Amino acid sequence: MHKIWLICKREYLTRVKKKSFLVMTLLSPLLIVLFYGIIFYFSFNRDLAEEKKIILVSDATGLFSGKLENTKTITFSFEQLTDPLAKNLLKAENAYGVLFINQKDSIINYDLLANEQPGLNTLSAIEEKLENVVKSNKLAAKGIDKTVLKEINDTHVNVSTRKNTEDGYEKGNSGVTTMIGFLGAFLIYFFIFLYGVQVMKGVIEEKTNRIVEVIISSVKPFQLMMGKITGIALVGLTQFIIWVALVLLLSGPVSSLVMNLQHVEPSAITANGQETLSQAKEIGAAGILSELGNFNYVLIIGLFIFYFIGGYLFYGALFAAVGSAVDNETDTQQFMMPITLPLIFSIAIAQSIINAPNSSLSVWLSMIPFSSPVIMMVRLPFGIPTSEIIASMLCMIIGFVGTVWFAGRIYRIGILTYGKKPTYKELFKWLFRKN
């Protein structure tokens, strides 16, 4: 254990003392927030990069003349045009496109002529405006007031949820629960991949430089593998603790800022005026922030640390075994695929688990060590029985003990094997070789 500790200490200190570690640890949360902030900004402002477009409408039916509403990026102009005249207007770049509307045998045809293939947003906006006019015409033909129908369609129902627990009713929010579950699962997935690959690269580097031949003259291969895995695990844990501290430090000011900037749309207030402003805010960011306080974060963070360490030891040992079996990163591909597939499958199926967190599939996947680190973090915020948590933790412990033994058997031989890429058959033989 003393030798494992020395190796662990070296792996930990050499990484933590690097300036790149400190810089990325402090900047990574900001970069991630900035990255997703930009994504959300452009998602809600899809027409930001679009230029103003003039669409000339040649309506032979007379049903749409003067009825198409302009948008932020599209202006409709009505003229009776022929194909040759439309082509000349497009060549002169006075218009983006010409929309021909013709009727044949009670079927209306819509044909857009443009110099380029229109983008999906442009085409969707034109189709939406055309559909609105068609709907209005049909309502008028049936004698239905459009404003009455709009009032009916604008009706929204918000269902609040409460969960029956031993301590009484517990208020919940499915959206917030989903967000926390998926965030925890993604962080586990990200950390296991990030630090598992670091273990593999470190083993390959030491093996390629022949440093490992000097090291194992003083320690056993298993001690070297465990020290390296444990040291890098502590690096990841340190990084996570710093991130949690930063989040707790910034959560107060950010929450106050969001609460102050929270804007309630007029439609959030009911027609009879009975709904108060505080009730209306519950549908927005203020409501989300209030719901965030209803979770047992001690349990969530504690189990996150357990599944991070357990999942990392489980997969880190396998990554170390892969690194010891090859001489360069190019040869790792054939061995990496079987290891990474369960992780990729777990994060891919996370949406299905969120929709049914207590289904039989969810329960079994949370017990299998290959998928439990990700699946358990998805299920945990929804509230699961203590017996299932204990059973999953026991399976995780048994799983990483088994993989550490499995990886150690390969590591002890592979770390001193050079010049040949082993096959799966040879790896299987290494498991049962005595010396």
C-alpha positions in Angstrom: 0.0 0.0 0.0 2.9 2.4 0.7 4.2 2.0 -2.9 0.7 2.4 -4.3 0.4 5.6 -2.3 3.8 6.9 -3.5 2.7 6.3 -7.2 -0.7 7.8 -6.5 0.9 10.9 -4.9 3.3 11.4 -7.9 0.4 11.1 -10.4 -1.7 13.5 -8.5 0.9 16.2 -7.8 2.4 16.2 -11.3 -1.0 17.0 -12.8 -2.4 19.3 -10.1 0.7 21.5 -10.1 0.5 22.2 -13.8 -0.7 25.7 -14.8 -2.9 24.2 -17.4 -4.8 22.3 -14.7 -5.4 25.4 -12.7 -6.4 27.5 -15.7 -8.8 24.9 -17.2 -10.3 24.1 -13.8 -11.2 27.7 -13.3 -12.1 28.5 -16.9 -13.9 25.3 -17.9 -17.2 26.1 -16.1 -17.2 29.6 -17.6 -16.4 28.2 -21.1 -19.2 25.6 -20.8 -21.7 28.2 -19.6 -20.6 30.5 -22.4 -20.8 27.7 -25.0 -24.3 26.6 -24.1 -25.4 30.3 -23.6 -24.4 31.0 -27.2 -26.3 27.9 -28.3 -29.4 28.9 -26.4 -29.2 32.5 -27.7 -29.1 31.4 -31.3 -31.8 28.8 -30.7 -34.2 31.5 -29.5 -33.0 34.0 -32.2 -32.9 31.8 -35.2 -33.4 34.7 -37.6 -30.5 36.6 -36.2 -28.2 35.8 -39.1 -30.8 36.1 -41.8 -31.0 39.1 -44.1 -34.2 41.0 -45.1 -36.0 39.3 -47.9 -38.6 40.6 -50.3 -41.0 37.9 -51.6 -43.1 39.0 -54.6 -46.4 37.2 -54.6 -48.3 36.6 -57.8 -51.7 35.5 -56.6 -54.0 34.3 -59.4 -56.6 33.1 -57.0 -57.1 36.5 -55.2 -57.5 34.7 -51.9 -54.2 35.9 -50.4 -53.8 39.4 -51.8 -52.9 41.8 -48.9 -53.5 39.1 -46.3 -49.9 37.7 -45.8 -48.4 39.2 -42.7 -44.7 40.4 -42.9 -42.2 38.9 -40.5 -38.9 40.3 -39.1 -37.0 39.0 -42.1 -39.6 38.6 -44.9 -41.6 41.3 -46.6 -44.5 40.3 -49.0 -45.2 42.4 -52.0 -48.2 41.6 -54.3 -47.9 41.8 -58.1 -49.2 40.0 -61.1 -46.2 38.5 -62.8 -45.3 36.1 -65.5 -42.3 33.7 -65.5 -40.1 35.9 -67.8 -40.8 39.0 -65.8 -40.1 37.2 -62.5 -36.8 36.0 -63.8 -35.8 39.5 -64.8 -36.7 40.8 -61.3 -34.6 38.0 -59.7 -31.7 38.8 -61.9 -31.8 42.5 -61.0 -31.7 41.3 -57.3 -34.7 43.5 -56.4 -36.4 40.5 -54.8 -35.3 37.3 -53.1 -38.0 35.2 -54.6 -41.3 35.1 -56.4 -44.2 33.1 -55.0 -46.7 32.0 -57.7 -50.2 30.9 -56.3 -52.4 29.2 -58.9 -55.6 27.1 -58.6 -56.5 24.1 -60.8 -59.6 22.0 -60.2 -60.1 23.3 -56.6 -56.4 22.5 -55.8 -54.2 25.5 -55.0 -50.5 25.2 -56.0 -47.8 27.2 -54.4 -44.5 27.6 -56.3 -41.6 29.6 -55.0 -39.0 30.8 -57.6 -35.6 32.0 -56.1 -32.0 32.3 -57.1 -31.0 29.8 -54.4 -32.4 27.0 -52.4 -34.3 28.8 -49.6 -33.4 27.9 -46.0 -35.6 25.9 -43.8 -36.6 28.9 -41.6 -37.5 31.0 -44.7 -39.6 28.2 -46.2 -41.3 27.5 -42.8 -42.1 31.2 -42.3 -43.8 31.4 -45.8 -45.7 28.2 -45.3 -46.9 29.4 -41.9 -48.3 32.7 -43.2 -50.0 30.9 -46.1 -51.6 28.4 -43.7 -52.9 31.2 -41.4 -54.7 32.8 -44.4 -56.1 29.4 -45.5 -57.4 28.7 -42.0 -58.9 32.2 -41.7 -60.7 31.7 -45.0 -62.1 28.3 -43.9 -63.2 29.8 -40.6 -65.0 32.6 -42.3 -66.7 30.2 -44.7 -68.0 28.2 -41.7 -69.1 31.4 -39.9 -66.7 31.0 -37.0 -65.1 34.1 -35.4 -61.4 33.9 -35.7 -60.8 35.8 -32.4 -63.0 33.3 -30.5 -61.0 30.3 -31.9 -57.7 32.1 -31.1 -58.9 32.6 -27.5 -59.7 28.9 -27.2 -56.4 27.8 -28.7 -54.4 30.1 -26.4 -55.7 28.2 -23.3 -52.9 26.6 -21.3 -53.0 24.2 -18.4 -50.1 23.9 -15.9 -50.2 20.8 -13.7 -48.2 21.0 -10.4 -46.9 17.7 -9.1 -46.5 16.4 -5.6 -44.9 13.1 -4.7 -46.2 11.0 -1.8 -43.3 10.2 0.6 -43.0 8.9 4.1 -42.6 12.5 5.3 -45.7 13.7 3.5 -46.2 15.3 0.2 -43.2 16.6 -1.6 -43.6 19.2 -4.3 -41.7 18.5 -7.5 -41.0 19.7 -11.0 -40.5 17.2 -13.9 -38.5 19.7 -16.0 -36.0 20.5 -13.2 -35.7 16.9 -12.1 -34.9 15.9 -15.7 -32.3 18.7 -16.0 -30.5 17.6 -12.8 -30.6 13.9 -13.7 -29.3 14.4 -17.2 -26.6 16.9 -16.0 -25.3 14.4 -13.4 -25.3 11.6 -16.0 -23.5 13.7 -18.5 -20.8 14.7 -16.0 -20.2 11.1 -15.0 -19.9 10.1 -18.7 -17.6 13.1 -19.4 -15.3 12.5 -16.4 -15.0 8.7 -17.0 -14.0 9.3 -20.7 -11.7 12.2 -19.9 -9.7 10.7 -17.1 -9.9 7.1 -18.4 -8.2 8.2 -21.6 -5.6 10.0 -19.5 -4.7 6.8 -17.8 -4.4 5.0 -21.1 -2.2 7.6 -22.6 0.0 7.7 -19.5 0.5 4.0 -19.7 1.3 4.0 -23.4 3.8 6.9 -22.9 5.6 5.2 -20.1 5.7 1.9 -22.0 6.9 3.6 -25.2 9.7 5.5 -23.4 10.7 2.3 -21.6 10.4 4.2 -18.3 8.1 1.4 -17.0 11.0 -1.1 -17.1 12.8 1.0 -14.5 9.7 1.5 -12.4 8.6 -2.1 -12.1 12.1 -3.0 -10.9 10.9 -1.5 -7.6 7.1 -2.1 -7.7 4.8 -4.8 -8.9 2.8 -4.0 -12.1 -0.5 -4.2 -10.2 0.8 -1.6 -7.7 1.8 0.7 -10.6 -1.6 0.3 -12.2 -3.5 1.0 -9.0 -1.4 4.0 -8.1 -1.8 5.5 -11.5 -5.6 5.0 -11.6 -6.1 6.2 -8.0 -3.9 9.3 -8.5 -5.8 10.4 -11.6 -9.1 9.7 -9.9 -8.1 12.1 -7.1 -7.3 14.7 -9.8 -10.8 14.4 -11.2 -12.3 14.6 -7.7 -10.3 17.7 -6.9 -11.5 19.3 -10.1 -15.1 18.4 -9.3 -14.9 19.8 -5.7 -13.5 23.1 -7.1 -16.4 23.3 -9.6 -19.0 22.7 -6.9 -17.4 25.4 -4.7 -17.5 27.8 -7.7 -21.2 27.0 -8.3 -22.1 27.5 -4.7 -20.2 30.8 -4.6 -21.9 32.1 -7.8 -25.3 30.7 -7.2 -26.5 33.5 -4.9 -25.6 36.4 -7.2 -26.8 34.6 -10.3 -30.1 33.7 -8.7 -30.7 37.3 -7.5 -29.9 38.5 -11.0 -32.3 36.1 -12.7 -35.1 36.9 -10.2 -34.6 40.7 -10.8 -34.6 40.2 -14.6 -37.5 37.8 -14.6 -40.2 39.1 -17.0 -43.7 37.9 -16.9 -45.6 37.9 -20.2 -49.2 39.4 -20.1 -50.5 36.0 -21.3 -49.3 34.5 -18.0 -52.0 36.4 -16.2 -55.5 34.9 -16.5 -58.4 36.9 -18.0 -60.2 37.3 -14.6 -57.1 38.8 -13.0 -57.2 36.4 -10.1 -53.7 35.0 -10.6 -51.1 36.9 -8.7 -47.7 38.0 -10.0 -45.9 35.5 -7.8 -48.0 32.6 -9.2 -47.2 33.8 -12.7 -43.5 33.8 -12.1 -43.6 30.1 -11.2 -43.8 29.3 -14.9 -40.4 31.0 -15.6 -36.9 31.1 -14.2 -38.1 32.2 -10.8 -40.1 29.0 -10.5 -37.3 26.9 -11.6 -34.9 28.4 -9.1 -37.4 27.8 -6.3 -37.9 24.2 -7.3 -34.1 23.6 -7.3 -34.2 23.9 -3.5 -36.5 20.9 -3.1 -33.8 18.3 -3.8 -31.6 16.4 -1.4 -28.3 17.6 -2.7 -26.3 15.9 0.0 -27.5 12.5 -1.2 -27.2 13.5 -4.9 -23.6 14.9 -4.6 -22.6 12.0 -2.3 -23.8 9.4 -4.7 -22.3 11.3 -7.6 -18.9 11.1 -5.9 -19.4 7.4 -5.3 -20.5 6.6 -8.8 -17.7 8.8 -10.3 -15.1 6.9 -8.3 -16.7 3.5 -8.8 -17.3 4.1 -12.5 -13.9 5.5 -13.0 -12.2 2.6 -11.3 -14.3 0.2 -13.3 -13.5 1.8 -16.6 -10.1 3.2 -15.7 -8.7 -0.2 -15.0 -9.9 -1.3 -18.5 -8.3 1.7 -20.1 -5.1 0.9 -18.3 -5.2 -2.6 -19.6 -5.7 -1.4 -23.1 -2.8 1.0 -22.8 -0.5 -1.8 -21.5 -1.4 -4.1 -24.4 -0.4 -1.8 -27.2 2.6 0.3 -28.2 0.8 3.4 -29.6 -2.6 5.1 -29.6 -3.4 4.0 -33.1 -3.6 0.3 -32.0 -6.1 1.1 -29.2 -9.1 1.4 -31.5 -9.9 -2.4 -31.7 -9.9 -2.7 -27.9 -11.5 0.7 -27.1 -14.8 -0.1 -28.9 -16.1 -2.9 -26.6 -15.2 -0.7 -23.6 -16.8 2.6 -24.7 -20.0 1.1 -26.3 -21.7 0.5 -22.9 -21.0 4.1 -21.9 -22.2 5.5 -25.2 -25.3 3.3 -25.0 -26.1 4.5 -21.4 -26.0 8.2 -22.4 -27.9 7.5 -25.6 -30.7 5.7 -23.7 -30.9 8.4 -20.9 -33.9 10.1 -22.5 -35.9 6.8 -22.3 -34.8 6.3 -18.7 -36.0 9.9 -17.9 -39.4 9.1 -19.4 -39.7 5.9 -17.3 -37.2 6.1 -14.3 -38.8 3.2 -12.4 -39.4 0.8 -15.3 -37.9 -2.7 -15.3 -35.3 -1.7 -17.9 -34.3 1.3 -15.8 -33.9 -0.8 -12.7 -31.8 -3.5 -14.3 -29.6 -1.0 -16.1 -28.9 0.8 -12.8 -27.7 -2.5 -11.4 -25.3 -3.5 -14.2 -21.8 -1.9 -13.4 -21.3 -1.1 -17.1 -24.2 1.3 -17.2 -25.1 2.0 -13.5 -22.9 5.1 -13.1 -24.8 7.0 -15.8 -28.3 5.4 -15.3 -28.3 5.9 -11.5 -27.6 9.6 -11.9 -30.5 9.9 -14.3 -32.9 8.1 -11.9 -31.7 9.6 -8.6 -33.5 13.0 -8.7 -36.8 11.2 -9.4 -36.6 9.4 -6.1 -35.9 5.7 -5.9 -36.1 3.2 -3.1 -33.1 3.0 -0.7 -32.9 -0.8 -1.3 -32.3 -0.2 -5.0 -29.5 2.3 -4.2 -27.8 -0.1 -1.9 -28.1 -3.0 -4.3 -26.7 -0.8 -7.1 -23.8 0.3 -4.9 -22.9 -3.2 -4.0 -23.0 -4.3 -7.7 -20.8 -1.3 -8.5 -18.2 -2.4 -5.8 -18.2 -6.0 -7.0 -17.9 -4.8 -10.6 -14.9 -2.6 -10.1 -13.1 -5.2 -7.9 -13.6 -7.7 -10.8 -12.4 -5.3 -13.5 -9.4 -4.3 -11.5 -8.5 -8.0 -11.1 -9.2 -8.6 -14.8 -7.2 -5.5 -15.9 -4.3 -6.4 -13.5 -3.9 -9.8 -15.1 -3.5 -8.2 -18.6 -1.5 -5.3 -17.3 1.3 -7.4 -15.7 2.1 -9.0 -19.0 1.1 -6.4 -21.5 3.2 -3.7 -19.9 6.4 -5.5 -20.9 5.2 -6.7 -24.3 6.6 -4.8 -27.3 6.6 -5.0 -31.1 3.3 -6.9 -31.6 -0.3 -6.0 -31.4 -2.0 -8.7 -29.4 -5.3 -10.3 -30.4 -8.3 -11.0 -28.2 -7.2 -14.6 -28.0 -3.8 -13.7 -26.6 -5.4 -11.4 -24.0 -7.6 -14.2 -22.9 -4.5 -16.4 -22.4 -2.8 -13.7 -20.4 -5.7 -13.8 -17.9 -4.8 -17.4 -16.8 -1.0 -17.3 -17.2 0.6 -17.9 -13.9 3.9 -16.1 -14.4 
